[in-house]
Each structure stands twice: as structure tokens, then as C-alpha cells.
């Protein structure tokens, strides 16, 4: 997808539900310095490295047990963990993010987990006087995936297929390419679903959502983009479709109706677009 010049803007503040309130995380007395090479680590550095790896293991165990019923007790465990360095914060974000997009059914629970952690700040590695916060790093992670023009694995598989000469090799590489494309499609859908869940928790602004929708609709020649916009709108219609945003929403409706009418995509995607339009009419009808 086309890369944006400006980063997404984070909403300044949100109102948290009391049920999801989380206390400040514990801070370690001495921060681990990731800039030290493994071979040059002191005993203290090695100890901090092992603690960091143990932190990741504990977070991953929590993620694998995360359900609505277990959310509160598991979050209490997470809040006792020491996440006090840039390395650890980025590592924890990567674990939560990959869980959310690789297993869409866990997307809502992961988003709620992020809401509890969104106020977490750590000193930067290069400038200890400055801080990085969980919310901004998470947003950057979602934005990077959304704006990725082409999956690296898919690109490499296509290059191998183009260079192949034997028929058997071409067939094998063609199958590998299809698998890579399907994997990339699932990642895109997982990412857009997670973005929608974060928005519903007011961790992302409405402006960001409209930006995503416009970008996806502009790429109507790509089925993956249209499938993503259907996924996003299906989960966020009632949050976006208010009187102030009506002109924008009507534009989206007109664009989708035109795509369906002119058969600019496959029947499968046309049916998905129609389902989204029907959902919008149903939601508006229920408000009357």
C-alpha cells in the first residue's frame, strides 16, 4: 500500500472503565542495556538478559490463556511484571500484536490488554532523559503493517517463480507463492480487525479510521483491500455512522455501490460489500 508521509495521531486522552483500570507497573532498580554485545556482557548484564527472556515467556503464557473470564486475574499477573526498558516494552508489544493478528478471535482480548498497558512509559535507549510510551509504539506497529506495500515473503516467492525453468519447480513455487499470499492476506485482515478493536476502545481516533477506509477504498482493484474495508466497517459502523460523519459515510456507500454495480471485483467480494451495506441500513433503521 502507498506509504503515508505523516504518522497517525494519537488521541490525547481517554476515559477508562473502572473494570479495566490497571495500576502502575513495578520498576526495576537497574535497567538492562540492550546495546551491550552478548559476548561482552557482565554477570549483571547476563542476569538482566535472562530476566528479559523470562518476561517474554510469562507474557506469552498469559496471552495463551487470555479469555474474557480470565482477563482480570491474568492482567493482575501482567501488572506485577517489570517492563522498564525500551527493549522489554517493544518485545511485549510485539508479542501482543502478533497474537492479535495471527489469531483474530483473540483480537478483542488483546485490545483490552493494550488499554490497560497504554499509559506505560520507559526511558529511551539512546536518550535516557526522554521516554517512549506503550500507546505510541503500538500505534506505530499497526501503521507499519497497514502501510506495507508488499509482503517480503510473497515478493521473494514471486522472484523465485519468475526465475524458475523446470515445470515441476514452477508448480512447487507457484503453490508456495499462493501459500505466502494467503498468509499475507490473513495478516492484513488480522491487523485491520485489531485496529477496529483498538478504535472501539478509543485508543485510536475517528480520523485515523476514516483515513484507513479511504486508503482501502482507493485500492478497489485489490480484493484484499476491499475485504479489509468490509471487515473494518462491519465492526465499527455504529461507532462511525453518526450525523456529523454522514457526508463521509455516504461517500463510502456510493463508492461500494459503484464497485458492486460495475462488477469491479469478484462475486465473493461483491457479496461482502453488499452485506456491509445491508448492515448499515439495518443499524440506521434501528435508530429510527
C-alpha positions as CSV (number, residue, x, y, z in Angstrom):
1,X,0.0,0.0,0.0
2,X,1.1,3.6,-0.6
3,X,3.1,5.0,2.3
4,X,1.9,7.9,4.3
5,X,4.2,10.9,5.0
6,X,2.7,11.7,8.3
7,X,2.4,9.4,11.3
8,X,-1.0,8.6,12.7
9,X,-2.0,11.0,15.5
10,X,-2.8,9.5,18.9
11,X,-5.8,10.7,20.8
12,X,-4.7,12.8,23.8
13,X,-6.8,11.2,26.5
14,X,-9.5,8.5,27.1
15,X,-11.9,7.6,29.8
16,X,-11.2,4.2,31.2
17,X,-13.9,1.9,32.5
18,X,-13.3,1.1,36.2
19,X,-13.4,-2.6,35.5
20,X,-10.3,-2.3,33.3
21,X,-8.3,0.1,35.5
22,X,-4.7,-1.1,35.9
23,X,-2.1,0.1,38.5
24,X,1.4,1.3,37.6
25,X,3.8,-1.4,36.7
26,X,6.7,-2.2,39.0
27,X,10.1,-0.7,38.1
28,X,13.4,-2.5,38.5
29,X,16.2,-0.8,40.3
30,X,18.6,-1.1,37.3
31,X,17.7,-1.1,33.7
32,X,19.1,-3.6,31.3
33,X,21.2,-2.0,28.5
34,X,20.5,-3.8,25.1
35,X,23.4,-2.0,23.5
36,X,25.9,-4.3,25.2
37,X,27.0,-7.2,23.0
38,X,26.3,-10.7,24.3
39,X,30.0,-11.6,24.4
40,X,30.9,-8.5,26.3
41,X,28.1,-8.7,28.9
42,X,29.0,-8.6,32.6
43,X,27.3,-11.0,35.0
44,X,24.8,-8.3,35.8
45,X,24.0,-7.8,32.1
46,X,23.6,-11.5,31.6
47,X,21.2,-11.6,34.6
48,X,19.1,-8.8,33.1
49,X,19.1,-10.6,29.7
50,X,17.7,-13.8,31.3
51,X,15.1,-11.7,33.2
52,X,14.0,-10.2,29.9
53,X,13.6,-13.6,28.3
54,X,11.7,-14.8,31.3
55,X,9.4,-11.8,31.0
56,X,8.6,-12.6,27.4
57,X,7.8,-16.2,28.4
58,X,5.5,-15.1,31.1
59,X,3.7,-12.6,28.8
60,X,3.3,-15.3,26.2
61,X,1.8,-17.7,28.7
62,X,-0.7,-15.1,29.7
63,X,-1.6,-14.5,26.1
64,X,-2.3,-18.1,25.5
65,X,-4.7,-18.2,28.5
66,X,-6.4,-14.9,27.8
67,X,-10.2,-15.2,27.8
68,X,-12.9,-12.8,29.0
69,X,-13.4,-14.9,32.1
70,X,-9.7,-15.0,32.9
71,X,-8.9,-11.4,31.9
72,X,-8.8,-9.7,35.3
73,X,-6.7,-12.3,37.2
74,X,-4.3,-12.6,34.2
75,X,-3.9,-8.8,34.0
76,X,-3.0,-8.7,37.7
77,X,-0.1,-11.1,36.8
78,X,1.0,-8.8,34.0
79,X,0.9,-5.7,36.1
80,X,3.4,-7.3,38.5
81,X,5.9,-7.8,35.7
82,X,8.9,-5.5,35.3
83,X,8.6,-3.7,31.9
84,X,11.0,-0.9,32.4
85,X,13.3,-0.7,29.3
86,X,12.7,0.1,25.6
87,X,13.8,-3.4,24.7
88,X,11.3,-5.0,27.0
89,X,8.4,-2.7,26.1
90,X,8.9,-3.3,22.4
91,X,9.2,-7.1,23.0
92,X,5.9,-7.2,24.9
93,X,4.1,-5.1,22.3
94,X,5.4,-7.5,19.5
95,X,4.1,-10.5,21.5
96,X,0.6,-9.0,22.0
97,X,0.4,-7.7,18.4
98,X,1.4,-11.0,16.8
99,X,-1.1,-12.8,19.0
100,X,-3.9,-10.4,18.0
101,X,-3.3,-10.5,14.2
102,X,-2.5,-14.2,13.9
103,X,-5.5,-15.3,16.0
104,X,-8.3,-12.8,15.2
105,X,-10.6,-14.4,17.8
106,X,-8.2,-13.1,20.5
107,X,-8.2,-9.6,19.0
108,X,-10.7,-8.1,21.4
109,X,-9.0,-9.5,24.5
110,X,-5.6,-8.3,23.2
111,X,-7.0,-4.8,22.6
112,X,-8.3,-4.8,26.2
113,X,-4.9,-5.8,27.4
114,X,-3.4,-2.9,25.5
115,X,-5.8,-0.5,27.0
116,X,-4.6,-1.5,30.5
117,X,-1.0,-1.0,29.4
118,X,-1.4,2.1,27.3
119,X,0.0,4.5,29.9
120,X,3.2,2.6,30.4
121,X,6.4,4.7,29.7
122,X,10.0,3.7,29.6
123,X,13.3,5.7,29.1
124,X,14.7,5.5,25.5
125,X,17.9,3.6,25.0
126,X,19.7,6.4,23.2
127,X,18.3,9.3,25.2
128,X,17.6,8.2,28.8
129,X,16.1,11.6,29.6
130,X,13.3,11.0,27.0
131,X,10.6,8.4,27.2
132,X,8.7,6.1,24.9
133,X,5.1,5.1,25.7
134,X,3.2,1.9,25.0
135,X,0.4,3.5,23.1
136,X,2.6,5.3,20.5
137,X,4.8,2.2,19.9
138,X,1.7,0.0,19.4
139,X,0.2,2.5,17.0
140,X,3.4,2.6,15.0
141,X,3.3,-1.2,14.8
142,X,-0.2,-1.2,13.4
143,X,0.6,1.6,11.0
144,X,3.7,-0.1,9.7
145,X,1.7,-3.3,8.9
146,X,-1.1,-1.3,7.3
147,X,1.1,0.7,5.0
148,X,3.3,-2.3,4.0
149,X,3.3,-2.3,0.2
150,X,4.0,-6.0,-0.3
151,X,4.8,-8.9,2.0
152,X,8.5,-9.7,1.8
153,X,7.9,-13.4,1.7
154,X,5.4,-13.0,-1.2
155,X,7.9,-10.8,-3.1
156,X,10.7,-13.4,-2.7
157,X,8.5,-16.3,-3.8
158,X,7.4,-14.3,-6.9
159,X,11.1,-13.7,-7.8
160,X,11.9,-17.4,-7.4
161,X,8.9,-18.3,-9.6
162,X,9.9,-15.8,-12.3
163,X,13.4,-17.3,-12.4
164,X,12.3,-20.9,-12.4
165,X,12.8,-23.0,-15.6
166,X,11.6,-26.6,-14.9
167,X,7.9,-27.3,-14.9
168,X,8.0,-29.2,-11.6
169,X,9.9,-26.4,-9.9
170,X,7.5,-23.8,-11.3
171,X,4.5,-25.8,-9.9
172,X,6.1,-26.1,-6.5
173,X,7.0,-22.4,-6.4
174,X,3.5,-21.5,-7.6
175,X,2.0,-23.4,-4.7
176,X,4.5,-21.8,-2.3
177,X,3.5,-18.3,-3.7
178,X,-0.2,-19.0,-3.1
179,X,0.5,-20.1,0.5
180,X,2.5,-16.9,1.0
181,X,-0.2,-14.7,-0.4
182,X,-2.8,-16.4,1.8
183,X,-0.6,-15.8,4.8
184,X,-0.2,-12.1,3.9
185,X,-4.0,-11.8,3.4
186,X,-4.6,-13.2,6.9
187,X,-2.1,-10.8,8.4
188,X,-3.8,-7.9,6.7
189,X,-7.2,-8.9,7.9
190,X,-5.9,-9.6,11.4
191,X,-4.3,-6.2,11.5
192,X,-7.4,-4.4,10.4
193,X,-9.6,-6.2,12.8
194,X,-7.2,-5.3,15.7
195,X,-7.2,-1.7,14.5
196,X,-11.0,-1.8,14.7
197,X,-10.9,-3.2,18.3
198,X,-8.4,-0.5,19.4
199,X,-10.7,2.2,17.9
200,X,-13.8,0.8,19.8
201,X,-11.8,1.2,23.0
202,X,-10.9,4.8,21.9
203,X,-7.2,4.1,21.7
204,X,-7.3,5.3,18.0
205,X,-9.1,8.4,16.7
206,X,-12.0,8.5,14.3
207,X,-9.8,10.5,11.9
208,X,-7.4,7.5,11.7
209,X,-10.3,5.2,11.0
210,X,-11.6,7.4,8.1
211,X,-8.0,7.6,6.8
212,X,-7.8,3.8,6.7
213,X,-11.2,3.4,5.0
214,X,-10.3,5.9,2.3
215,X,-7.0,4.3,1.6
216,X,-8.5,0.8,1.3
217,X,-11.4,2.0,-1.0
218,X,-8.9,3.8,-3.3
219,X,-7.3,0.4,-3.9
220,X,-10.5,-1.2,-5.1
221,X,-8.6,-3.1,-7.7
222,X,-7.2,-5.3,-4.9
223,X,-9.5,-7.8,-3.4
224,X,-7.5,-7.9,-0.2
225,X,-8.1,-4.2,0.4
226,X,-11.8,-4.4,-0.2
227,X,-12.0,-7.4,2.1
228,X,-10.2,-5.4,4.8
229,X,-12.6,-2.4,4.4
230,X,-15.6,-4.8,4.8
231,X,-14.0,-6.2,8.0
232,X,-13.4,-2.8,9.4
233,X,-16.8,-1.3,8.6
234,X,-18.7,-4.4,9.8
235,X,-17.2,-4.0,13.3
236,X,-17.2,-0.1,13.5
237,X,-20.4,1.1,11.7
238,X,-22.3,2.0,14.8
239,X,-19.3,4.0,16.1
240,X,-18.6,5.9,12.9
241,X,-22.0,6.3,11.4
242,X,-23.3,9.4,13.2
243,X,-24.9,12.6,11.9
244,X,-21.6,14.6,11.9
245,X,-19.9,12.0,9.8
246,X,-22.8,11.4,7.4
247,X,-21.3,13.0,4.4
248,X,-18.2,10.8,4.7
249,X,-20.2,7.7,5.3
250,X,-22.5,8.4,2.3
251,X,-19.3,8.7,0.1
252,X,-18.2,5.3,1.3
253,X,-21.7,3.9,0.5
254,X,-21.7,5.4,-3.0
255,X,-18.2,4.0,-3.7
256,X,-19.1,0.5,-2.6
257,X,-22.4,0.6,-4.5
258,X,-20.5,1.6,-7.7
259,X,-18.0,-1.2,-7.2
260,X,-20.9,-3.7,-6.9
261,X,-22.8,-2.3,-9.9
262,X,-19.8,-2.2,-12.2
263,X,-18.6,-5.6,-11.1
264,X,-15.1,-4.3,-10.5
265,X,-14.2,-7.2,-8.2
266,X,-15.1,-10.9,-7.7
267,X,-18.6,-12.1,-6.8
268,X,-17.3,-13.1,-3.3
269,X,-16.2,-9.5,-2.5
270,X,-19.4,-8.1,-4.1
271,X,-21.4,-10.2,-1.6
272,X,-19.2,-9.0,1.3
273,X,-19.7,-5.3,0.2
274,X,-23.5,-5.8,0.0
275,X,-23.6,-7.4,3.4
276,X,-21.8,-4.3,4.8
277,X,-24.4,-2.0,3.1
278,X,-27.3,-4.1,4.4
279,X,-25.7,-3.8,7.9
280,X,-25.6,-0.1,7.7
281,X,-29.2,0.2,6.6
282,X,-30.2,-2.1,9.5
283,X,-28.3,-0.1,12.0
284,X,-29.8,3.2,10.8
285,X,-33.3,1.6,10.8
286,X,-32.9,0.6,14.4
287,X,-32.2,4.2,15.4
288,X,-35.5,5.5,13.9
